[in-house]
Protein backbone atom coordinates (compact mmCIF):
# COMPACT_ATOMS: atom_id res chain seq x y z
CA UNK A 1 0.00 0.00 0.00
CA UNK A 2 2.78 2.43 0.92
CA UNK A 3 4.63 1.83 -2.34
CA UNK A 4 1.48 2.58 -4.36
CA UNK A 5 1.05 5.89 -2.53
CA UNK A 6 4.71 6.72 -3.12
CA UNK A 7 4.32 6.00 -6.84
CA UNK A 8 1.20 8.17 -7.02
CA UNK A 9 3.00 11.01 -5.24
CA UNK A 10 6.00 10.67 -7.55
CA UNK A 11 3.78 11.13 -10.60
CA UNK A 12 1.68 13.91 -9.07
CA UNK A 13 4.55 16.01 -7.77
CA UNK A 14 6.75 15.52 -10.82
CA UNK A 15 4.02 16.73 -13.17
CA UNK A 16 2.63 19.70 -11.24
CA UNK A 17 5.80 21.79 -11.25
CA UNK A 18 6.73 21.36 -14.90
CA UNK A 19 3.10 21.80 -15.96
CA UNK A 20 2.89 25.18 -14.30
CA UNK A 21 6.39 26.09 -15.47
CA UNK A 22 5.68 25.19 -19.07
CA UNK A 23 2.55 27.30 -19.08
CA UNK A 24 4.39 30.29 -17.66
CA UNK A 25 7.35 29.86 -20.02
CA UNK A 26 5.14 29.64 -23.09
CA UNK A 27 3.11 32.64 -21.95
CA UNK A 28 6.17 34.81 -21.40
CA UNK A 29 7.78 33.65 -24.66
CA UNK A 30 4.68 34.58 -26.64
CA UNK A 31 4.58 37.92 -24.85
CA UNK A 32 8.22 38.54 -25.74
CA UNK A 33 7.65 37.54 -29.36
CA UNK A 34 4.73 39.92 -29.67
CA UNK A 35 6.76 42.80 -28.22
CA UNK A 36 9.90 42.14 -30.31
CA UNK A 37 9.04 40.10 -33.41
CA UNK A 38 12.55 40.48 -34.84
CA UNK A 39 14.04 38.14 -32.19
CA UNK A 40 11.18 35.64 -32.22
CA UNK A 41 13.48 32.87 -33.50
CA UNK A 42 15.89 33.29 -30.60
CA UNK A 43 13.08 33.37 -28.06
CA UNK A 44 11.48 30.27 -29.60
CA UNK A 45 14.75 28.33 -29.49
CA UNK A 46 15.35 29.24 -25.86
CA UNK A 47 11.77 28.35 -24.94
CA UNK A 48 11.97 24.92 -26.60
CA UNK A 49 15.23 24.16 -24.77
CA UNK A 50 13.70 25.21 -21.44
CA UNK A 51 10.58 23.13 -22.09
CA UNK A 52 12.74 20.08 -22.84
CA UNK A 53 14.50 20.42 -19.48
CA UNK A 54 11.15 20.77 -17.70
CA UNK A 55 9.78 17.73 -19.48
CA UNK A 56 12.81 15.70 -18.40
CA UNK A 57 11.78 16.18 -14.78
CA UNK A 58 8.36 14.72 -15.55
CA UNK A 59 9.93 11.73 -17.27
CA UNK A 60 12.18 11.11 -14.24
CA UNK A 61 9.10 11.09 -12.01
CA UNK A 62 7.43 8.57 -14.32
CA UNK A 63 10.51 6.33 -14.22
CA UNK A 64 10.61 6.47 -10.42
CA UNK A 65 6.93 5.54 -10.26
CA UNK A 66 7.48 2.61 -12.63
CA UNK A 67 10.39 1.39 -10.53
CA UNK A 68 8.31 1.67 -7.36
CA UNK A 69 5.41 -0.23 -8.91
CA UNK A 70 7.86 -2.91 -10.05
CA UNK A 71 8.77 -3.51 -6.40
CA UNK A 72 5.17 -4.39 -5.48
C-alpha positions, 0 to 999 in steps of 0.5 A: 500500500505504501509503495502505491502511494509513493508511486502516485505522489512521484507522478503527481509532484513531478508533473505539477511543477513542470506543468505550471512552469511550461505554461508560464514559459510559453506565456512569457515567450509569446509575450516577448515575441509579440513585443519584439518580433525580430528576435522571435526565433531566438526566443522560440529556441530558448523556450523549446530548450527550457521546455525540454528540461522541464519535461525531463523532470516529468519523465524522471518522475514517471521512471521512479513511479514505474520502478516503485510499482515494479517492487510491489 
